[in-house]
Amino acid sequence: MCKLLKVPRSLVYYHINKRAESNKISKEEIQLENEIIDIFRKSRNNYGTRKIKKEL
């Protein structure tokens, strides 16, 4: 397929790996998201971004 499109094979693998890395979510991001959700729910879905930021 690479020969037909006249594209280097390394370019194909580069884009595949780049896409896989961008799909990974770190544990820190998941933990932060859970904290934000907890703060929002404790405020009875009332806090906005500014108040949540203060709580963090």
KOLFITI-861914 format. One record per atom (N, C-alpha, C): x, y, z; residue in three letters. Coordinates in steps of 0.05 Angstrom, whole numbers, plus 5000, padded with zeros to 4 digits. Layout:
// KOLFITI-861914
XYZala
...
END
This chain:
// KOLFITI-861914
501649765000met
500050005000met
501750255000met
503950255015cys
505750485016cys
506950534988cys
507550324974lys
508750354947lys
506750484928lys
504250404930leu
502250514913leu
501850814918leu
501850894943leu
501451174951leu
504051334950leu
506251194946lys
508951314946lys
509451474972lys
508851334994val
509251445021val
511251265036val
513151385050pro
515051215065pro
513551065087pro
514350815091arg
513150645112arg
513550775140arg
515750905144ser
516251025170ser
514251235177ser
513351385156leu
511351595161leu
508651475170leu
507951245159val
505451115168val
505651025197val
507850905204tyr
508250815232tyr
508451055251tyr
509651265242tyr
509751515258tyr
506951615265tyr
505251625246his
502551725251his
500851535268his
501351275264ile
499951085281ile
500751115310ile
503351135315asn
504351165343asn
503451435354asn
503451645339lys
502651905348lys
499751905357lys
498051775342arg
495251755348arg
494851595374arg
496351385377ala
496051215401ala
496951375426ala
499051535424glu
499951695447glu
497851905454glu
496552025435ser
494652235441ser
492152125454ser
491551865450asn
489151745462asn
489551665491asn
492051655500lys
492651575527lys
491951795547lys
490651725568ile
489951925589ile
491551845614ile
492952035625ser
494651975648ser
492951935673ser
494051805693lys
492651765718lys
492152025732lys
493952215729glu
493652485741glu
491252625730glu
490852605704glu
488552735691glu
485952615700glu
485952355703ile
483452215712ile
482852295741ile
484952305758gln
484552385786gln
483452675787gln
484652855772leu
483753135772leu
480853155762leu
480153005742glu
477453015732glu
475452915754glu
476252705768asn
474552605789asn
474152805812asn
476352945819glu
476153155839glu
474353375831glu
474553465806ile
472753675796ile
469853585797ile
469353345789ile
466553245790ile
465553235818ile
467153145837asp
466353135865asp
465653415876asp
467353605870ile
466853885880ile
464253985868ile
463853935842phe
461454025829phe
458953895841phe
459053645847arg
456753505858arg
456253595887arg
458453635903lys
458053725930lys
456754005931lys
457154165911ser
455954425910ser
453054415899ser
452054175896arg
449354125885arg
449154235857arg
451254175841asn
451354255813asn
451054565809asn
452154715829asn
451854995829asn
454455155822asn
456755035828tyr
459255175824tyr
459955195795tyr
461255415787gly
462355445761gly
465355405761gly
466655485740thr
469455435737thr
471055585758thr
470355835763arg
471856005782arg
471855885810arg
469455805820lys
469255695847lys
470555425849lys
470355265828ile
471755005828ile
474755045829ile
475655235814lys
478555295814lys
479555375841lys
477955535856lys
478655615883lys
478755375902lys
476955185898glu
476854945915glu
479254765910glu
480254765886leu
482554595880leu
485054725892leu
END
